[in-house]
Amino acid sequence: MQKSDAIGKFVQANTTVNPLADQALLNQKSEIPFTLQDLKAAIPADCFEPSVRRSLSYFFLDVSIIAGLYAIADRLDSWFFFPIFWIIQGSMFWALFVVGHDCGHGSFSKHKWLNHLIGHLSHTPILVPYHGWRISHRTHHANTGNIDTDESWYPVTKAKYEQMPWYEKLFRFYLPLLAYPIYLFRRSPNRQGSHFLPSSPLFRPSEKWDVLTSTILWGLMVGFLGWLAFQFGWLFLVKYYVGPYVVFIMWLDLVTYLHHTEPDIPWYHNEDWYFLKGALSTIDRDYGFINAIHHDIGTHVAHHIFLNMPHYHLKTATEAIKPILGDYYRHSEEPIWKSFFRSYWACQFVPDQGTPVYYQPKLKR
């Protein structure tokens, strides 16, 4: 077994994927001039400590704003207001997802039962199967930057791109901001399995009941939405749920896409990959006033290095490790729309050979 395989299996064996658990193993073969321990030592110790009170405050704040927006929309019941409502409410759905994201990493609290409870309360109403997503996201973090084993928004080779049928390219390359619901059922190119079935290659046999629990809750939520449509009509469902939901998945796809899609971000094949190198293959983004709304999810470099750190400590941690990271730290301050369209055209596939490799632009016909 190659060293990179051993590292990947070691990280995946930890539910919270704490890469600091075996410092010697994770730093084998590293040509990077610093270690995970160097980075950890630079960060104030309290940044690694979640606060139940603070974590819950973000959850209840998001839920309160969502409830308030529904009350306003119901009171006005105006088609002049609904498009505005969809944008704002969809953004709050995305903020609620980020709270559940902390739960999935075990950074919401030190209590697993509380993480899973709030994770389901955050994710089920927005049609995310909490455990199914949590486990696939664990795979992503354990293999970030590895073309062969990463889970989300990884590149395909030029040869694979040319062979892909149009319907496979549609959401992955041409409509990336609507890809998430498809991903839940089909995953991404070269990967198979559903987030809803315990038999999926994503999951271990021991995770069967976790996956089934989230799938059942997801099904109940779909049933509830169907009941709303039956009782009040499909137009009611569109006004109060479908509109915000579409905005939410666009936010989710946009942010996760931009975290890992940039022309100068390197991607590695298995034989040249290890955890720290892969964790640095991401980029921080500035979303302006949205940063506070979606809980500073743009501070993504520190998150990938220390994924069990609560979101509200990531800005402090980022400032602490930037002097050590030096040129290894990637950060963009350009407008998000500009970053998206540049990556949309410039990041299509990678060369068939070599490691590291970088994105290349769309093929010209």
N, C-alpha and C positions, 0 to 999 in steps of 0.2 A: 504494500500500500504506500502511495506517495505521501509526502508530508502534508501537502495541501488537502488531500482526502482525509487524513487523520485530524487535521485542524477542523475541517468542516463537520466531521462526525462528532468531534468533541463539543463544538459549540451547539450543534443541534440537540445534543443530549441534555442540555439545560433549558428548562421551560422558559426561564427569563432571559436566556442567552446572555449570561454575564461573561464577557470575554476575559475578564481579569482573574477568573478562577484558576487558570493555569498559565501563569505568565511565561514560563520557560517554553512551553509548547507553542504558544501563539506567536512568539518572537523568533522562532527558528527561521533561518534562511532570509532574515530581513536585511535589506540594504538601506532602509530608511534610517536616518541618523538619530532617531529617538525611539523609545519604546512606549508601550501602553502605560507602564509604571511611571515613566517620566511625565506623561501627560496627566495621569491621575494625581501625582504629587503636586502638580501646579494648581490644582483646583481645590478651593476650600472644602473641607470635609463635609460640611453641612449641605453641600449641593447634592450629595448622594442620599440624603435623608428625606423621604416623602413625609408630608404633613397631612394627616387625614382631614383635619379641619380645613386646610387651604385647598386640598384637592376637591373636597365636597363643595366648597364654596363656588368653584368654577362650574361644577355640575349643576347646582341649584340656580346659579345665575343664568346659565344658558337655558335651562328649562323654564325659568320665569320669563325670560325675554320671549321665548317661543310661544308660551301661553299668552303673553300680552299682545303679541303680534296677531295671534288668532282672534283674540277679542276685538282688536281694532278692525281686522278684515271683516269679521262678522257684522260689526256695527255699521261699517261703511257700505259693504256689499256693493262695490262699484267697480266696473270694468276699467275705469280710469286708474283705480288704485291697485288692482290685482297684479299687473306686471311689476309694479314697485314692490308689492308684498312678496311676490315670488323670489325676487332677487335678494331681499333682506332675509326672508325666512329660509331660503335655500342656503344662504351664508351661515345662518344660525344652525341649520342641520349639520353643516360642515364643521362648525365649532363643536357641536355635540359629539360628532364622530371623533374629533381630536381628543376629547376627554376619554372616550372609550379606547382610543389608541393607547393612552397611558395605562389604562386598566390591562390591556392585552400584553403590555411589556412588564407588568408588575410594578410599575413606577407610580401608580396612583396611591397605593398604600402597601404596607408590609403584610396585610391580611389577604390571603388568596380569595377567601369567600367574599370579601368586600369588593375586591377587584372584579371578580366574575359577576357579582350582583350589579354593580354600577355599569360594568361593560355591557351586560344584556339590556339594562334600562336605557343606555345611551345608543346602542346599535340596533336593537330590534325595531324600534319605531321608524328608523330610516332604512329598513330592509337590508341590514348587514347581518349575516350569520356570525355572531360574535366569536365563537370558538373556531369555526371554520376559517374565518379571516385571521384570527389570532395565530393560528398554527401556520398558515401559509405565509403570514408576515414574519413569523419567526424564521422560516426558511429563507426569506429574502434577506433578513439581517445577518443570518449565518453565512450567506454566500454573496454578499454585495460585491459587484464588480467582476464576478466570475461568469463569463459568457456561458459556460457549460452547465452551471447549477443555480444561477440566480433565478428569482421567481417573478419579478415584475419589472417592466420597462427595460428589459435587457435587449441588446441589438441582435439582429440575425445577420448571417453572412450574406454576401452579395449573391452567391449561388442559391442559397435558400430563398432569398427575396425574389429572385427571378423565377423560381419554381412555384411560389405561392399562388393559389387561385385568387381571383378578384375578391371573393367574399371573405377570405381570410385576411387580405390586406385592408379591407374596407375600414374596420374599426381600429385596427392596430396602427395604420399609417395615415388614413385619410380622414377618419372621424375619431381621433384619439380622445376627444373630450366626452365621448359617449360610450367609452369602451368598458367601463366598470361592471355593469350588469352582465355583459357577455363573459367577462373574465370570471365572475363568480360561478358560472356554469361550465365554462370550457377552458379556463386558464389562458395561457398565452402560447404563441407559436413554439413548437417542439416540446410542449408540456401537455400532459393529459390529466384529466380528473376534475371532479366537481367539488366545490366547497360544502356541499350539502350531504354527500354520501360518505359514510365511514369507510367504504371500500376503496375510496380514492387513494392514489399513490401519495397524496399529500400527508396522510395520517398514519399513525401507528395503531396497532390493534388496541392498545391500552387507552386510546383517545376516542374510542367508539361512542361512549355515552356522552361525552362532552359534545361531540359533533351532532349526535342525534338531538340533544337538548336544544342546541341553537337552531337546528333545522326545524324542529317542531314549533319553537317560538316564532321563527320566521314565517312558517306556514300559518300560524294563528294570526299573525299580523296581516298577511295577505288576505286571509278570510275576513278579518275585520274591515279591511278596505273594500272588499267585495260587498260586505253587508252595507257599508255606507253608500256605495253606488246603488245598491238595490233599494235602499230606503229613501235616498235623496236625489238619486240620478247621477249619471256619469259626469254631467257638467259640474255638479257640486264637488265631486272627487278631483276633477281637473283644477278647479279654482283653489281648493284648499290643500291638496296634497301633491298631485302630479306636477304642477308648476314648480313648487319649491323643491320637489325631489329631483327634477331635471337639473335645476341650478346646483343642487348639492352634488350630483355626480359629476357635473362639469368642474366644480371646484376640486373635488377629489382627484379627478383625472389630471387637471391642470397642474396642481401642486405636486403630485407624485411624479408626473411626467417631467416637470422642470427640475426636480431634485436630482435626476439621474440622466438627463438628456441635454448634453452640451458638447459642442465639437471638440473641445480640448480635454474632456474627461477620458482617461484611459480605461480600457476593458482588457481583462486578462483571461487566458485559457487556464485550465486547471493546473497544469504543471508549473505555471509561473505566478500562481495566486496564493496569498495567505491573508488572514483576517484583517490586519491593520492596513495593508495595502488596499484591499477592497473597501474598507470603511472610509478611506480618504477619497474614494472615487465618487464623490457627491459634491454638491455646491449649495452654499447658503444664498437665499433670495430675500429681497426686501419687498414686501407687499404694502408698504406705506401704512395708512391708518388701519388696514385690515390685519396687520400683525397682532394687535391687541385682541381683535375679535376672534381670530382663529388660534389664539394661544401660542403665538410665536413659533409656529410650526416651520417657518422658514429657516430657523437655526438648526440646520440638518446635519452639518458635519459633526458637531459635538454629539448629537443624538446617535449617529451611527457608531461612534467610538464608544460611547457610554449609554447604551440603550435603556438601562434601568434607572436613568436619571429623570426626575419629574420635569415636565416641560417648563415650569416656572423657575428652574435653576439653569436652563440651557444658555441664556444670554450671559450670565455670570461666568459659566464654565467656558463659553466661547472666548470671551475676553482673556481668560486666564491662560488658555492654551495657544492662542494666536502667536505669541512670541516664539513658542517652541515649534509650531507647525511651519512658520515662515511661508515659503512658496508652496508648501503642500496644502495650505488653506486656500480654498476657492470661495469667492464671494462675488456676487453680481449686484450692482445697484441700478442697472438699467431698468426701464419700465417693464413690467411683467409681460405686457402684450408684445413688446418688441422681442423679448427673450423667447417667447413662445413661437412667434412666426419665424424667427431666425432658426431655431432648432427644428421646427416643422419642415423646413426646406433643406437644411444642411445636415440633418441627422436621420438618415434612412437605413443604412446598413453598414457593416464593417467588412474589411477585406477577408478573403477566405483563409489566408495564411498569416502567420505572425502573432506575436504577443509581446508587448501590448499592442492593441489595435484601437483605432479611433473612427468615429462615425464619418461616413462619406455622404454627399448629397444625393438627391433623387436622380434616377437615371433619366437621361434625355432621350426622347423618342424621335 
